[in-house]
């Protein structure tokens, strides 16, 4: 019995020694407390006073850096517009110069006779630089228009106004025209907490903000349009350092999207008469409905030089004109007809709640007359049934697959993002 008891004691002592040995190894290999500071910033138990100061300074710098590089990066000071040489927009085939985006490159490279440009469908002119909508406008004007290519492209300044209830199309405008427009001037009448400025701060149009000059003009909301426009014009002259008389000034309403190809044409060529009017397709509630009787002509573009003369002579150059073709007499050129449009007017393309606000404002201003009670069910019924505001006129259903001018390319390329503008979520089941 005695030997067995001694063996147990030896085993116990051996285990005790092993535990002590393991503790010694752990203590010997554990780093000093000051080396743990870099990985344990939240604990101050083992941090010396000077290390705490370092942590506070680094934390302060991190906060400063975050404020230094916010998401909101729109133009805040002066801006210099870039110049683009037009030769970069044309392709040279031996001695033949053709518009890069309108020429049939494959046929040109396989054709031995390169004395003239071969245009793709939808492009015209000796150098294939006239999009269909512009070519038709020139033919319809019956003017002796002689176009010449510029060496340096004009710059375009595009101004449009917003309220808190009609900002939905603003994103489409900027995305659709970003590669053509050099400066967007977005004038916001809303001073609400969630206005367009707030959306920009949260990252809306983050990649495009470098071309956006945001102006809050809430204090001007009760001023006449002439006064507001003059205020915006004076601000533009102050911000843009290298404004030239042959640059182009464009203005539209918040739900109007101009044809990007037509604007590019104006930048590249000399010789077109001004001011330029754009006949817009009148979509309603979304691009899936079209008004059967309405289009709109917006006097949307002129040179900076003409704009300056207009203000000096106290004349309104840019105003909304509806339906009256006699207004063509006061325009140099109208781009767009009943089958080929100079852009889109997406009327009341908002949520039902925002449409209600918009309609109340239009009723107050006597722009429209509605006898029915304007509420969400009323709006949803109009949208679903395809009825105009009078509750009688049937809107035309538009096919995305068959209609060439269904919607801007930005919409067609991002239907997942703008599905509410492409699909009628309130449509009656018997329509399909």
matplotlib code that plots the C-alpha trace (Angstrom):
import matplotlib.pyplot as plt

x = [0.0, 2.8, 4.5, 1.2, 0.6, 4.1, 3.5, 0.3, 2.2, 4.9, 2.3, 0.6, 3.9, 4.8, 1.5, 2.1, 5.6, 4.3, 1.6, 4.1, 6.4, 3.6, 2.8, 6.4, 6.6, 3.4, 4.6, 8.0, 6.4, 3.7, 4.7, 5.0, 1.8, 3.0, 3.2, -0.5, -1.6, -1.7, -4.2, -6.2, -7.2, -10.5, -8.8, -7.0, -6.1, -2.6, -2.1, 0.3, -0.8, 1.3, -0.2, -3.7, -2.9, -1.6, -4.8, -6.9, -4.9, -5.2, -8.9, -9.3, -7.3, -9.6, -12.6, -11.1, -10.2, -13.8, -15.0, -12.4, -13.5, -17.3, -19.6, -21.0, -18.5, -20.5, -18.9, -18.5, -16.2, -15.1, -14.9, -13.0, -14.8, -12.6, -12.0, -12.4, -10.9, -13.5, -10.9, -11.1, -14.8, -14.2, -12.6, -10.2, -10.4, -7.6, -8.7, -12.3, -13.4, -16.5, -18.4, -17.2, -20.6, -22.6, -20.3, -20.4, -16.8, -16.9, -18.2, -15.7, -12.7, -13.9, -14.8, -12.0, -13.9, -13.5, -14.6, -17.7, -18.8, -21.2, -23.6, -25.3, -29.1, -30.3, -27.4, -27.2, -25.0, -21.8, -19.8, -22.6, -22.7, -26.4, -28.7, -32.1, -34.0, -31.7, -31.5, -35.3, -35.5, -33.2, -35.2, -38.5, -37.2, -36.6, -33.7, -30.4, -28.4, -24.7, -23.0, -19.3, -17.3, -15.8, -12.2, -13.1, -16.5, -18.8, -19.5, -23.0, -24.4, -27.7, -30.0, -33.2, -35.4, -36.7, -39.2, -39.3, -42.1, -40.6, -37.0, -37.4, -36.4, -33.4, -31.2, -32.2, -31.4, -27.9, -27.1, -28.5, -26.7, -23.6, -21.3, -22.6, -23.3, -20.3, -22.0, -25.4, -26.9, -29.6, -31.8, -33.8, -36.9, -37.2, -35.6, -37.0, -34.8, -35.0, -34.6, -32.3, -29.3, -29.8, -30.0, -26.7, -25.1, -26.2, -24.5, -27.0, -25.2, -21.9, -19.9, -21.5, -21.4, -18.2, -20.2, -23.1, -23.5, -26.2, -28.1, -30.8, -33.2, -35.9, -35.9, -36.8, -39.8, -42.3, -40.3, -41.2, -39.5, -37.7, -36.1, -35.2, -33.6, -31.6, -30.3, -29.2, -27.6, -25.6, -24.4, -23.3, -21.3, -19.5, -18.7, -17.6, -14.3, -13.9, -17.4, -17.5, -20.1, -20.4, -21.0, -24.5, -27.0, -29.8, -32.7, -35.6, -38.4, -37.6, -39.3, -37.9, -35.0, -33.5, -32.1, -28.4, -27.5, -29.1, -27.2, -23.9, -24.6, -25.0, -21.6, -19.7, -21.2, -21.5, -24.2, -27.4, -30.0, -31.1, -32.8, -33.3, -36.7, -37.1, -40.4, -40.7, -42.7, -45.4, -45.3, -47.6, -47.1, -44.2, -42.9, -45.5, -48.3, -48.3, -50.8, -52.6, -53.0, -50.1, -46.5, -44.6, -42.0, -39.5, -37.3, -34.3, -31.0, -29.1, -25.6, -24.3, -23.9, -27.6, -28.5, -26.5, -28.2, -31.6, -31.1, -29.7, -32.8, -35.1, -36.4, -37.5, -35.6, -36.5, -40.1, -42.5, -44.6, -47.4, -48.7, -49.0, -46.9, -47.0, -44.4, -42.0, -41.8, -40.0, -37.5, -34.4, -34.9, -37.3, -35.6, -38.2, -41.5, -44.5, -42.6, -39.0, -38.6, -36.1, -36.6, -39.1, -41.5, -42.3, -45.3, -46.2, -43.6, -43.6, -45.0, -48.8, -48.2, -45.9, -48.3, -51.0, -48.7, -47.8, -51.5, -52.5, -49.9, -51.0, -54.6, -53.7, -51.8, -54.8, -52.6, -55.1, -58.7, -59.7, -63.2, -62.6, -61.1, -57.3, -56.2, -54.0, -56.8, -57.8, -54.2, -53.6, -56.8, -55.6, -52.3, -53.7, -56.5, -54.4, -56.6, -55.7, -56.4, -59.9, -60.8, -62.1, -59.1, -57.5, -53.8, -51.8, -50.0, -46.4, -44.4, -40.9, -39.9, -41.5, -41.2, -38.0, -38.5, -39.9, -37.5, -34.0, -31.1, -30.4, -33.8, -33.5, -30.1, -31.1, -34.7, -33.9, -33.2, -36.0, -38.6, -41.3, -40.9, -41.0, -43.6, -47.1, -47.4, -51.0, -52.2, -55.5, -55.2, -57.5, -55.0, -52.6]
y = [0.0, 2.4, 2.3, 3.0, 6.1, 7.4, 7.1, 9.2, 11.9, 11.9, 12.3, 15.2, 17.0, 16.5, 18.1, 21.0, 21.6, 21.5, 24.1, 26.4, 26.0, 26.9, 30.1, 31.2, 30.7, 32.7, 35.6, 35.6, 35.8, 38.4, 41.9, 44.9, 46.9, 50.0, 47.9, 47.0, 50.6, 50.6, 47.7, 48.6, 52.2, 51.9, 50.8, 53.3, 50.9, 50.2, 53.4, 56.0, 59.7, 60.7, 57.9, 59.0, 62.5, 60.8, 58.8, 61.9, 63.8, 61.0, 60.8, 64.5, 64.3, 61.5, 63.6, 66.5, 64.3, 63.1, 66.7, 67.5, 64.9, 64.8, 63.1, 66.5, 67.9, 70.2, 73.5, 76.0, 78.6, 79.7, 77.3, 77.2, 75.3, 72.9, 73.2, 70.2, 70.1, 68.8, 66.7, 64.2, 63.6, 62.9, 60.0, 60.5, 58.0, 59.0, 62.6, 62.1, 63.4, 61.8, 62.2, 59.3, 58.5, 58.7, 57.0, 53.3, 52.5, 48.9, 50.0, 52.9, 50.6, 48.1, 50.6, 51.6, 54.8, 57.1, 60.3, 60.5, 59.4, 56.4, 57.1, 54.7, 54.8, 57.9, 60.1, 62.5, 65.2, 65.1, 64.1, 62.1, 64.7, 65.6, 63.4, 62.5, 65.0, 67.9, 67.0, 66.9, 70.3, 71.9, 70.5, 71.7, 75.2, 75.8, 78.1, 78.3, 77.0, 76.5, 74.5, 74.5, 72.4, 74.2, 73.7, 74.0, 72.8, 75.2, 74.7, 74.2, 75.6, 73.9, 75.6, 74.1, 74.8, 72.5, 72.3, 69.6, 67.8, 67.5, 66.5, 62.9, 63.7, 65.8, 62.7, 61.6, 65.0, 65.0, 61.4, 61.7, 64.9, 64.6, 63.8, 66.8, 69.5, 71.3, 72.9, 72.1, 74.9, 73.4, 76.1, 74.8, 76.7, 74.4, 75.1, 71.9, 69.6, 66.9, 69.1, 68.4, 69.7, 67.1, 64.4, 65.6, 65.5, 61.9, 60.9, 61.4, 61.9, 61.5, 60.9, 63.8, 66.4, 68.0, 69.5, 70.7, 74.3, 74.1, 77.3, 77.5, 80.3, 79.7, 83.4, 84.2, 81.9, 84.8, 86.9, 87.2, 84.7, 87.6, 88.6, 85.1, 84.4, 87.5, 86.6, 83.2, 84.7, 87.1, 84.3, 82.2, 85.2, 85.4, 81.7, 80.9, 82.6, 81.8, 82.3, 83.0, 84.7, 81.6, 79.2, 77.9, 78.7, 76.1, 76.3, 73.9, 73.0, 70.4, 67.5, 68.3, 66.2, 67.4, 65.3, 64.7, 64.2, 67.6, 69.4, 67.8, 69.0, 72.6, 72.3, 71.1, 73.2, 76.8, 78.2, 77.2, 80.0, 80.9, 80.8, 77.1, 75.5, 71.9, 70.1, 67.6, 64.5, 64.9, 61.8, 61.7, 60.0, 58.0, 57.2, 54.5, 57.1, 59.8, 62.6, 62.2, 65.9, 67.6, 68.3, 71.3, 73.6, 74.9, 77.8, 76.1, 77.2, 80.3, 81.6, 83.4, 86.5, 86.5, 85.9, 88.9, 91.1, 89.8, 90.8, 94.2, 94.8, 93.5, 90.7, 87.2, 84.7, 81.4, 80.7, 77.8, 77.7, 75.2, 73.8, 77.0, 76.4, 80.2, 80.5, 79.0, 82.5, 83.8, 80.9, 80.3, 76.6, 74.1, 70.7, 67.9, 67.1, 64.8, 61.7, 62.6, 64.5, 67.0, 65.6, 64.5, 66.3, 63.8, 65.6, 64.7, 61.9, 61.8, 59.7, 60.1, 62.2, 64.6, 64.8, 66.0, 68.8, 69.7, 69.8, 71.9, 74.5, 74.4, 74.9, 77.9, 79.4, 78.7, 76.7, 73.9, 73.4, 70.2, 69.8, 66.4, 65.9, 65.4, 62.6, 59.5, 57.1, 59.7, 60.0, 56.2, 55.7, 58.2, 56.5, 53.1, 53.8, 56.1, 59.2, 62.8, 65.2, 65.9, 62.3, 62.0, 62.1, 58.7, 58.7, 56.7, 53.6, 53.6, 50.4, 50.3, 47.7, 49.3, 53.0, 54.7, 57.7, 55.8, 57.3, 58.7, 56.3, 56.6, 55.2, 52.4, 51.4, 51.4, 50.1, 48.4, 51.8, 53.7, 50.9, 53.2, 55.4, 52.4, 50.1, 51.3, 49.8, 51.1, 49.6, 47.8, 44.0, 44.0, 46.2, 43.3]
z = [0.0, 0.8, -2.6, -4.3, -2.1, -2.9, -6.6, -6.4, -4.5, -7.2, -9.9, -8.1, -7.6, -11.2, -12.4, -10.0, -11.4, -14.9, -14.1, -12.5, -15.5, -18.0, -16.0, -16.0, -19.8, -20.3, -18.2, -19.9, -23.4, -22.7, -24.1, -21.9, -21.3, -23.3, -26.5, -26.2, -26.5, -30.3, -30.3, -27.2, -27.8, -25.8, -22.6, -20.4, -17.6, -18.9, -20.9, -19.7, -19.7, -22.7, -24.7, -23.9, -25.3, -28.5, -28.8, -28.4, -31.0, -33.5, -32.9, -33.5, -36.7, -37.9, -37.2, -39.1, -42.0, -42.2, -42.4, -44.9, -47.4, -47.2, -49.7, -50.7, -53.2, -55.3, -56.5, -53.7, -55.2, -58.6, -61.5, -64.8, -67.6, -69.6, -73.3, -75.6, -79.0, -81.5, -83.5, -80.6, -81.5, -85.2, -87.0, -89.9, -92.8, -95.1, -95.9, -94.9, -91.5, -90.0, -86.7, -84.5, -83.1, -86.3, -88.9, -89.8, -88.9, -90.3, -93.7, -93.8, -93.2, -95.7, -98.4, -100.8, -101.8, -98.8, -100.4, -98.2, -94.8, -94.5, -91.7, -89.4, -89.0, -87.3, -88.4, -91.4, -93.0, -95.0, -91.9, -90.2, -87.4, -87.5, -85.4, -86.9, -84.7, -85.7, -89.4, -89.5, -87.7, -90.3, -93.2, -91.6, -91.0, -94.7, -93.9, -95.7, -92.7, -93.4, -90.7, -90.0, -87.5, -84.6, -83.5, -79.8, -78.5, -76.8, -73.1, -71.9, -68.7, -67.8, -65.2, -63.8, -60.8, -58.1, -55.3, -52.6, -54.3, -57.9, -57.4, -58.7, -62.3, -61.3, -61.0, -64.5, -65.9, -64.5, -65.4, -68.9, -69.8, -67.7, -70.7, -72.6, -70.0, -68.5, -65.5, -63.9, -61.9, -59.7, -58.1, -55.1, -53.9, -50.9, -47.5, -45.9, -43.9, -46.6, -49.6, -52.6, -50.7, -48.0, -50.6, -52.1, -48.6, -48.3, -51.5, -54.3, -57.6, -55.8, -59.0, -60.8, -58.1, -59.4, -62.2, -59.9, -58.7, -56.1, -55.2, -52.5, -53.6, -51.0, -50.1, -53.7, -53.9, -54.0, -56.4, -60.1, -62.4, -64.1, -60.8, -59.8, -63.3, -63.1, -59.6, -60.9, -64.0, -61.9, -59.7, -62.7, -64.0, -60.7, -60.4, -63.9, -64.5, -68.2, -69.6, -73.3, -75.5, -77.8, -74.9, -74.5, -71.8, -71.3, -68.9, -68.4, -65.9, -63.3, -65.2, -68.6, -70.1, -73.3, -76.1, -75.4, -79.1, -80.0, -77.3, -78.4, -82.0, -80.7, -79.0, -82.0, -84.9, -85.9, -88.0, -86.3, -85.7, -82.2, -79.8, -79.9, -79.0, -78.1, -78.8, -75.9, -75.7, -73.0, -70.8, -67.8, -64.4, -66.0, -69.4, -69.8, -70.5, -73.2, -73.6, -76.9, -77.7, -75.9, -76.6, -75.3, -76.8, -74.3, -75.4, -74.0, -75.5, -76.7, -76.6, -73.6, -75.8, -76.7, -73.0, -71.9, -74.6, -73.5, -69.9, -70.9, -73.1, -70.3, -72.5, -71.4, -73.6, -71.9, -71.1, -71.4, -74.5, -75.0, -78.3, -80.4, -83.5, -84.3, -81.6, -84.1, -85.6, -82.6, -82.6, -84.7, -84.8, -83.1, -82.5, -82.5, -84.2, -83.4, -84.2, -83.3, -80.1, -78.8, -75.3, -72.7, -70.4, -67.7, -66.2, -62.6, -62.6, -58.8, -56.0, -55.5, -52.3, -54.1, -57.1, -54.7, -53.5, -57.0, -58.1, -55.2, -56.2, -59.8, -58.7, -56.5, -59.4, -61.7, -64.0, -63.9, -62.7, -60.9, -59.4, -57.8, -54.4, -54.8, -52.6, -52.9, -54.2, -56.8, -58.1, -58.0, -60.0, -62.7, -62.9, -63.1, -65.5, -67.7, -67.4, -67.7, -64.9, -66.3, -65.6, -69.2, -71.6, -72.1, -72.2, -74.8, -73.5, -74.7, -75.4, -74.1, -76.7, -79.8, -79.2, -80.3, -78.0, -75.1, -72.5, -72.2, -72.5, -68.8, -68.0, -70.5, -69.2, -65.6, -65.5, -62.2, -60.7, -62.4, -62.5, -61.2, -64.3, -66.6, -65.1, -64.1, -60.6, -60.4, -63.7, -63.7, -64.2, -67.2, -69.1, -69.4]

ax = plt.figure().add_subplot(projection="3d")
ax.plot(x, y, z, "-o")
ax.set_aspect("equal")
plt.show()
